[in-house]
């Protein structure tokens, strides 16, 4: 039966030659591949025909025994079933053909050289493939560990590949993402901002990179499904081919929400410092003349000779009072919060406040709903400040629902805070205005001082609490006040 060419037959090989032919033959392989590979091929011994001393080793790596003739080699290693002749001398080849046993195959120099080059090329290919796979795996693991979202697209912006962060955020598989446009993958409703100021800018970094072949970047403001604002810095890097043509685009997106919030807080602190300096000037340079104007206007109003004069003087008095109220708001905001130290029951404050505000809600077709959690701890705060903040939030919610809706006031216990939450079903807040609502003097209503939400944030910061805002345009807004609870700390025992 003919043996299959694919049969795995173990070969035990002896090499026959002399140093002038064998050493270059050996170096040929060493230059093309790895000498250790020969050790796995079944090499058993060497037969050198030019004064081979006993015990000589041709290769320190393999340590093959060396014999003075091929007959001695076969006698010492009868298990050999193949010999490779490296000299190419006709007389030696003729001698081997006549003297070798039938079970021993003869491979002449030309054939051995061909198969050696073929083997070394194959081994080199395998080694390169292993190195490539190792490098690819290492690079993938490194990129997948990054928190940044990394996407590779073609020259038109269609997704070719992405890292693990993109898959986790989108909830899609690589097969589901591949072929999509980058702007389809990253919400097309995002607002591109130039310097974090909320003003739209065009083109987007992707369009700019495609048009200019230069790196482009911008800050994207987006609202998640829960109505929370996020800021992402997007970088687009064009990748060019050898001909200088655009081959692909690398997109890296980094969440900078925390950094942006810190920058906004710093900006607000700077504004507050400016307001503090301005309030001193207002107190001395504006308020005193205002009192004089108001006093003289009241006196003239009492002595007015006719109705027209009384009407004009009444306007002066009313506007003076309105201006005085604005000055008081500015001064109260600029000064440190003067809160009375004490404890507050948030549920009692909500009930009392909504009894006062309930009539205004019903007159506007708004249904107030109280969702209060009982047995929540007291909070360390001035009850009047909490009440004032709640009134401001309810007023804002009512003004956001001119055609009626639902007003829900909730209380409860968060992991480390007591929360007071006001939610409406009004018009919501556009993303570009989200950062400004807690800024002093900002108002979208065209009236008032614009200090309501700013005052709330200020007294919460002073007491160690926080305020959280979520809003979806057209669906409503939710403002959550996180208040520090009163902790049951043991009092130190008095010592005698």
C-alpha positions as CSV (number, residue, x, y, z in Angstrom):
1,X,0.0,0.0,0.0
2,X,1.3,3.4,-1.0
3,X,1.9,5.6,2.1
4,X,0.1,8.9,2.1
5,X,2.2,12.0,1.6
6,X,0.4,13.5,4.6
7,X,1.4,10.7,6.9
8,X,3.4,11.9,9.8
9,X,6.6,9.8,9.6
10,X,9.3,10.5,12.2
11,X,12.6,11.2,10.5
12,X,16.0,10.5,12.1
13,X,18.5,12.4,10.0
14,X,22.2,12.2,9.6
15,X,24.2,14.9,7.6
16,X,27.2,13.9,5.4
17,X,29.8,16.4,4.1
18,X,32.9,18.3,4.9
19,X,33.5,21.6,6.7
20,X,33.9,23.6,3.5
21,X,30.4,22.6,2.5
22,X,28.6,21.9,5.8
23,X,29.5,25.1,7.6
24,X,28.2,27.5,4.9
25,X,25.2,25.2,4.5
26,X,24.5,25.5,8.2
27,X,25.0,29.2,8.2
28,X,22.5,29.5,5.4
29,X,19.8,28.3,7.6
30,X,21.0,30.2,10.6
31,X,20.8,33.5,8.6
32,X,17.3,32.7,7.3
33,X,15.7,31.2,10.4
34,X,16.3,29.8,13.9
35,X,19.0,27.2,14.4
36,X,16.9,25.6,17.1
37,X,14.3,24.5,14.5
38,X,16.8,21.9,13.1
39,X,16.8,20.3,16.6
40,X,13.1,19.6,16.2
41,X,13.6,17.9,12.8
42,X,15.2,14.8,14.1
43,X,18.9,15.5,13.4
44,X,21.0,12.8,15.0
45,X,24.7,13.0,13.8
46,X,27.2,14.4,11.4
47,X,29.8,12.7,9.2
48,X,32.7,14.9,8.2
49,X,35.2,13.6,5.7
50,X,38.0,16.0,6.5
51,X,39.8,15.0,9.7
52,X,37.0,15.2,12.1
53,X,38.5,14.8,15.6
54,X,36.7,12.6,18.1
55,X,34.0,14.4,20.2
56,X,34.0,17.6,18.0
57,X,30.8,19.5,18.0
58,X,29.7,21.5,14.9
59,X,27.0,23.4,16.8
60,X,27.1,24.3,20.5
61,X,23.4,24.7,20.4
62,X,22.6,21.2,19.1
63,X,25.6,19.3,20.3
64,X,25.5,16.7,17.5
65,X,28.1,13.9,17.6
66,X,30.6,14.0,14.7
67,X,32.0,10.9,12.9
68,X,34.8,10.5,10.4
69,X,32.7,8.7,7.8
70,X,29.1,7.9,6.9
71,X,29.7,4.2,7.6
72,X,30.7,5.0,11.2
73,X,27.7,7.2,11.6
74,X,25.3,4.5,10.4
75,X,27.0,1.9,12.6
76,X,26.6,4.1,15.6
77,X,23.1,5.2,14.7
78,X,21.3,2.3,12.9
79,X,18.0,4.1,13.5
80,X,18.8,6.7,10.8
81,X,16.3,6.7,7.9
82,X,17.5,9.7,6.0
83,X,20.9,11.3,5.2
84,X,21.6,14.7,3.7
85,X,24.6,15.1,1.5
86,X,26.0,18.6,1.4
87,X,29.2,18.5,-0.8
88,X,27.5,17.7,-4.1
89,X,30.5,15.6,-5.2
90,X,29.5,13.1,-7.8
91,X,31.7,10.3,-6.5
92,X,30.4,10.6,-3.0
93,X,26.8,10.6,-4.2
94,X,27.5,7.5,-6.3
95,X,29.1,5.8,-3.3
96,X,26.1,6.6,-1.1
97,X,23.6,5.4,-3.6
98,X,25.3,2.0,-3.7
99,X,26.1,1.7,0.0
100,X,23.1,3.1,1.8
101,X,20.5,0.6,3.0
102,X,17.1,0.7,1.2
103,X,15.5,2.0,4.3
104,X,17.6,5.1,4.3
105,X,16.6,8.0,2.0
106,X,19.2,10.1,0.3
107,X,18.7,13.8,-0.1
108,X,21.3,15.5,-2.3
109,X,22.7,19.0,-1.8
110,X,20.5,20.8,-4.4
111,X,17.3,19.3,-3.0
112,X,18.4,19.9,0.6
113,X,19.1,23.5,-0.2
114,X,15.7,24.0,-1.8
115,X,13.8,22.4,1.1
116,X,15.9,24.2,3.6
117,X,15.0,27.6,2.1
118,X,11.4,26.6,1.9
119,X,11.4,25.4,5.5
120,X,13.1,28.6,6.8
121,X,10.7,30.8,4.8
122,X,7.7,28.9,6.3
123,X,9.2,29.2,9.8
124,X,9.8,32.9,9.3
125,X,6.2,33.4,8.2
126,X,5.0,31.5,11.3
127,X,7.3,33.6,13.5
128,X,6.1,36.8,11.9
129,X,2.5,35.8,12.2
130,X,3.0,35.0,15.9
131,X,4.7,38.3,16.5
132,X,1.9,40.1,14.6
133,X,-0.8,38.4,16.6
134,X,1.0,39.1,19.8
135,X,1.3,42.8,18.9
136,X,-2.3,43.0,17.8
137,X,-3.5,41.4,21.0
138,X,-1.4,43.7,23.1
139,X,-2.6,46.8,21.2
140,X,-6.2,45.7,21.5
141,X,-5.9,45.1,25.2
142,X,-4.3,48.4,25.8
143,X,-6.9,50.3,23.7
144,X,-9.8,48.4,25.4
145,X,-8.5,49.4,28.8
146,X,-8.7,53.1,28.0
147,X,-11.8,55.0,29.2
148,X,-11.8,57.2,26.2
149,X,-14.0,56.1,23.3
150,X,-11.9,55.3,20.2
151,X,-13.4,54.8,16.7
152,X,-11.6,54.2,13.4
153,X,-13.6,55.3,10.3
154,X,-13.0,55.4,6.6
155,X,-12.5,58.6,4.7
156,X,-16.2,59.3,4.6
157,X,-16.8,58.8,8.3
158,X,-18.2,55.2,8.2
159,X,-17.1,53.2,11.2
160,X,-14.5,50.4,10.6
161,X,-13.6,49.5,14.2
162,X,-13.9,50.7,17.8
163,X,-12.7,49.9,21.3
164,X,-14.6,48.4,24.2
165,X,-15.7,51.7,25.7
166,X,-17.8,52.5,22.6
167,X,-19.5,49.1,22.7
168,X,-20.4,49.5,26.4
169,X,-21.8,53.0,25.9
170,X,-23.8,52.2,22.8
171,X,-24.9,48.7,23.9
172,X,-24.2,47.4,20.4
173,X,-21.8,44.8,19.0
174,X,-19.0,45.5,16.6
175,X,-21.0,44.0,13.8
176,X,-23.9,46.3,14.7
177,X,-21.6,49.4,14.7
178,X,-19.5,48.6,11.6
179,X,-20.6,50.6,8.6
180,X,-22.5,53.2,10.5
181,X,-21.7,56.9,10.2
182,X,-19.8,58.4,13.1
183,X,-22.5,61.0,13.6
184,X,-25.2,58.2,13.7
185,X,-23.2,56.4,16.3
186,X,-22.6,59.5,18.4
187,X,-26.0,61.2,18.8
188,X,-26.6,63.6,16.0
189,X,-28.6,65.9,18.4
190,X,-25.4,66.8,20.2
191,X,-24.6,70.5,20.3
192,X,-21.1,71.5,19.1
193,X,-19.6,74.2,21.3
194,X,-16.5,76.1,20.6
195,X,-15.2,77.3,24.0
196,X,-17.8,75.7,26.3
197,X,-20.1,78.7,26.0
198,X,-23.0,76.8,24.5
199,X,-22.8,78.7,21.2
200,X,-23.2,76.4,18.1
201,X,-20.2,76.3,15.8
202,X,-19.8,74.8,12.4
203,X,-18.5,72.7,10.9
204,X,-18.2,69.7,13.3
205,X,-14.7,68.4,14.0
206,X,-15.4,65.4,11.6
207,X,-16.4,67.7,8.7
208,X,-13.5,70.0,9.4
209,X,-11.0,67.2,9.4
210,X,-12.3,65.7,6.2
211,X,-12.3,69.2,4.5
212,X,-8.9,70.4,5.8
213,X,-7.0,67.1,6.2
214,X,-5.9,68.6,9.6
215,X,-6.6,67.5,13.2
216,X,-9.8,69.0,14.5
217,X,-11.4,69.1,17.9
218,X,-14.4,70.5,19.7
219,X,-16.5,70.2,22.9
220,X,-19.8,68.4,22.4
221,X,-22.6,69.0,24.9
222,X,-25.2,66.2,25.0
223,X,-28.2,65.2,27.2
224,X,-28.5,61.5,28.2
225,X,-31.7,59.6,28.5
226,X,-32.1,60.8,32.1
227,X,-31.9,64.4,31.1
228,X,-28.4,64.9,32.5
229,X,-25.9,67.1,30.7
230,X,-22.6,65.6,29.6
231,X,-19.6,67.2,28.0
232,X,-17.3,65.3,25.6
233,X,-14.1,66.6,24.0
234,X,-13.9,65.0,20.5
235,X,-10.6,64.8,18.6
236,X,-10.5,63.8,14.9
237,X,-7.1,62.7,13.5
238,X,-6.8,62.2,9.7
239,X,-4.7,59.3,8.6
240,X,-3.0,59.7,5.3
241,X,-1.7,57.0,2.9
242,X,1.7,57.0,1.2
243,X,0.3,59.1,-1.6
244,X,-0.8,61.8,0.8
245,X,-4.5,60.9,0.3
246,X,-7.0,60.6,3.2
247,X,-7.2,56.9,4.0
248,X,-9.1,56.9,7.3
249,X,-10.0,59.0,10.4
250,X,-9.3,58.3,14.1
251,X,-11.9,59.7,16.5
252,X,-11.1,59.9,20.2
253,X,-13.8,61.1,22.6
254,X,-13.0,62.0,26.3
255,X,-15.7,62.7,28.9
256,X,-14.8,66.1,30.5
257,X,-18.0,66.6,32.4
258,X,-16.3,66.7,35.8
259,X,-13.6,69.0,34.5
260,X,-16.1,71.4,33.0
261,X,-18.1,71.5,36.2
262,X,-15.0,72.5,38.1
263,X,-14.3,75.2,35.6
264,X,-17.8,76.5,35.8
265,X,-17.6,76.5,39.6
266,X,-14.4,78.5,39.4
267,X,-16.0,80.9,37.1
268,X,-19.0,81.3,39.4
269,X,-16.6,81.8,42.4
270,X,-14.9,84.6,40.4
271,X,-18.3,86.1,39.7
272,X,-19.3,86.0,43.3
273,X,-16.0,87.7,44.3
274,X,-16.9,90.5,41.8
275,X,-20.4,90.7,43.1
276,X,-19.0,91.0,46.7
277,X,-16.9,94.0,45.7
278,X,-19.7,95.5,43.7
279,X,-22.2,95.1,46.6
280,X,-20.0,97.4,48.8
281,X,-20.1,100.0,46.2
282,X,-23.8,99.6,45.8
283,X,-24.4,99.9,49.5
284,X,-22.6,103.2,49.8
285,X,-23.1,104.9,46.5
286,X,-26.5,103.8,45.3
287,X,-28.7,102.8,48.3
288,X,-28.3,106.1,50.2
289,X,-29.3,108.3,47.3
290,X,-32.1,105.9,46.6
291,X,-33.5,106.4,50.1
292,X,-33.4,110.2,49.6
293,X,-35.2,109.9,46.3
294,X,-37.8,107.6,47.8
295,X,-38.3,109.9,50.8
296,X,-38.7,113.1,48.8
297,X,-41.1,111.3,46.4
298,X,-43.3,110.2,49.3
299,X,-43.4,113.7,50.7
300,X,-44.3,115.2,47.3
301,X,-46.9,112.5,46.9
302,X,-48.7,113.6,50.0
303,X,-48.7,117.2,48.9
304,X,-49.4,116.6,45.2
305,X,-51.9,119.2,43.8
306,X,-53.6,117.0,41.2
307,X,-54.1,113.4,40.2
308,X,-51.6,113.4,37.3
309,X,-48.8,114.5,39.7
310,X,-49.9,111.8,42.2
311,X,-49.7,109.2,39.5
312,X,-46.2,110.1,38.3
313,X,-44.9,110.4,41.9
314,X,-46.5,107.0,42.7
315,X,-44.6,105.5,39.8
316,X,-41.3,107.0,41.3
317,X,-42.1,105.5,44.7
318,X,-43.0,102.1,43.3
319,X,-39.9,101.9,41.2
320,X,-37.7,103.0,44.1
321,X,-39.1,100.2,46.2
322,X,-38.5,97.7,43.4
323,X,-35.0,98.9,43.0
324,X,-34.5,98.6,46.7
325,X,-35.7,95.0,46.6
326,X,-33.2,94.2,43.9
327,X,-30.4,95.8,46.0
328,X,-31.4,93.7,49.0
329,X,-31.3,90.5,46.9
330,X,-27.8,91.5,45.6
331,X,-26.5,92.3,49.1
332,X,-28.0,89.1,50.6
333,X,-26.4,87.0,47.8
334,X,-23.0,88.6,48.1
335,X,-22.8,88.3,51.9
336,X,-22.2,84.9,53.6
337,X,-25.4,83.1,54.2
338,X,-26.7,84.0,57.7
339,X,-28.5,80.8,58.5
340,X,-29.7,80.1,62.0
341,X,-28.1,76.9,63.2
342,X,-30.7,74.3,63.8
343,X,-32.5,71.2,62.5
344,X,-35.3,71.1,59.9
345,X,-38.0,68.6,59.2
346,X,-38.1,68.6,55.4
347,X,-41.6,67.0,55.2
348,X,-43.1,69.6,57.5
349,X,-41.5,72.4,55.4
350,X,-43.0,70.8,52.2
351,X,-46.5,70.5,53.6
352,X,-46.5,74.0,54.9
353,X,-45.1,75.6,51.8
354,X,-47.4,73.7,49.4
355,X,-50.4,74.8,51.4
356,X,-49.4,78.4,50.5
357,X,-48.5,77.6,46.9
358,X,-51.4,75.2,46.2
359,X,-53.8,77.9,45.2
360,X,-51.5,79.5,42.7
361,X,-50.9,76.0,41.1
362,X,-54.6,75.2,40.8
363,X,-55.4,78.6,39.3
364,X,-53.0,77.8,36.5
365,X,-54.3,74.3,35.9
366,X,-51.4,72.6,37.6
367,X,-51.9,69.5,39.8
368,X,-49.6,69.5,42.8
369,X,-48.6,66.0,43.9
370,X,-46.7,65.3,47.2
371,X,-44.7,62.1,47.3
372,X,-43.2,62.3,50.8
373,X,-41.1,59.5,52.4
374,X,-42.0,59.2,56.1
375,X,-39.4,58.6,58.8
376,X,-36.6,60.5,57.1
377,X,-34.0,62.1,59.4
378,X,-33.9,65.8,60.2
379,X,-31.4,67.9,58.3
380,X,-28.8,70.3,59.6
381,X,-30.0,73.5,58.0
382,X,-32.0,76.7,58.6
383,X,-35.7,75.8,57.9
384,X,-36.3,79.3,56.5
385,X,-33.6,78.9,53.9
386,X,-35.0,75.5,52.8
387,X,-38.5,77.0,52.6
388,X,-37.2,79.9,50.6
389,X,-35.4,77.6,48.2
390,X,-38.6,75.4,47.8
391,X,-40.7,78.5,47.0
392,X,-38.3,79.5,44.3
393,X,-38.3,76.1,42.8
394,X,-42.1,75.9,42.8
395,X,-42.4,79.3,41.2
396,X,-40.0,78.3,38.5
397,X,-42.0,75.1,37.9
398,X,-45.3,77.0,37.7
399,X,-43.9,79.5,35.2
400,X,-42.6,76.6,33.1
401,X,-46.1,75.2,32.7
402,X,-48.3,78.1,31.3
403,X,-50.8,75.6,30.0
404,X,-51.0,73.4,33.1
405,X,-49.4,70.1,34.0
406,X,-48.1,68.1,37.0
407,X,-45.9,69.4,39.8
408,X,-44.4,66.7,41.9
409,X,-42.6,67.3,45.2
410,X,-40.7,64.4,46.6
411,X,-38.7,63.7,49.7
412,X,-36.6,60.7,50.5
413,X,-33.3,59.4,51.8
414,X,-30.3,59.1,49.4
415,X,-27.2,57.1,50.4
416,X,-25.7,60.0,52.4
417,X,-28.2,62.8,52.1
418,X,-31.9,63.7,52.5
419,X,-33.3,64.8,49.2
420,X,-36.0,67.3,48.3
421,X,-37.0,67.1,44.7
422,X,-39.3,69.3,42.6
423,X,-40.3,68.0,39.2
424,X,-42.5,69.6,36.5
425,X,-43.9,68.6,33.1
426,X,-43.1,72.0,31.6
427,X,-41.1,73.2,28.6
428,X,-37.7,72.0,29.9
429,X,-34.4,73.8,29.6
430,X,-32.4,73.9,26.3
431,X,-28.9,72.3,26.6
432,X,-27.2,75.6,25.7
433,X,-28.8,77.2,28.8
434,X,-28.2,74.4,31.2
435,X,-24.9,75.8,32.6
436,X,-26.3,79.3,33.1
437,X,-29.4,78.6,35.2
438,X,-27.4,78.7,38.5
439,X,-25.4,81.8,37.5
440,X,-26.2,85.1,39.3
441,X,-28.4,87.5,37.3
442,X,-29.3,85.0,34.7
443,X,-33.0,84.8,33.9
444,X,-35.1,83.7,30.9
445,X,-38.3,85.3,32.2
446,X,-37.5,89.0,31.4
447,X,-38.2,90.0,35.0
448,X,-36.7,89.5,38.4
449,X,-33.1,89.6,39.5
450,X,-32.1,86.1,38.3
451,X,-30.8,85.2,41.7
452,X,-33.3,82.5,42.7
453,X,-31.5,79.3,41.7
454,X,-28.1,81.0,42.4
455,X,-29.2,81.6,46.0
456,X,-30.4,78.0,46.3
457,X,-27.0,76.7,45.1
458,X,-25.1,79.1,47.4
459,X,-26.9,78.1,50.6
460,X,-26.6,74.4,49.7
461,X,-22.8,74.8,49.2
462,X,-22.5,76.6,52.5
463,X,-24.3,73.9,54.4
464,X,-22.4,71.0,52.7
465,X,-25.2,69.9,50.4
466,X,-25.5,69.8,46.6
467,X,-28.1,70.6,43.9
468,X,-28.7,68.4,40.8
469,X,-30.6,69.4,37.7
470,X,-32.0,67.2,34.9
471,X,-34.1,68.5,32.1
472,X,-35.4,67.2,28.8
473,X,-36.7,70.0,26.4
474,X,-40.4,69.5,25.9
475,X,-40.8,67.0,28.7
476,X,-39.9,68.8,31.9
477,X,-37.3,69.6,34.5
478,X,-36.3,68.0,37.8
479,X,-34.3,69.8,40.5
480,X,-33.0,67.8,43.4
481,X,-31.6,69.3,46.6
482,X,-29.3,67.0,48.6
483,X,-29.3,68.1,52.2
484,X,-26.9,66.8,55.0
485,X,-28.8,64.7,57.6
486,X,-28.5,65.1,61.3
487,X,-26.2,62.3,62.5
488,X,-26.6,60.5,65.8
489,X,-23.2,61.3,67.2
490,X,-22.6,60.3,70.8
491,X,-21.9,63.2,73.1
492,X,-18.7,63.1,75.1
493,X,-19.2,62.2,78.8
494,X,-18.5,64.9,81.3
495,X,-15.4,64.2,83.4
496,X,-15.2,65.1,87.0
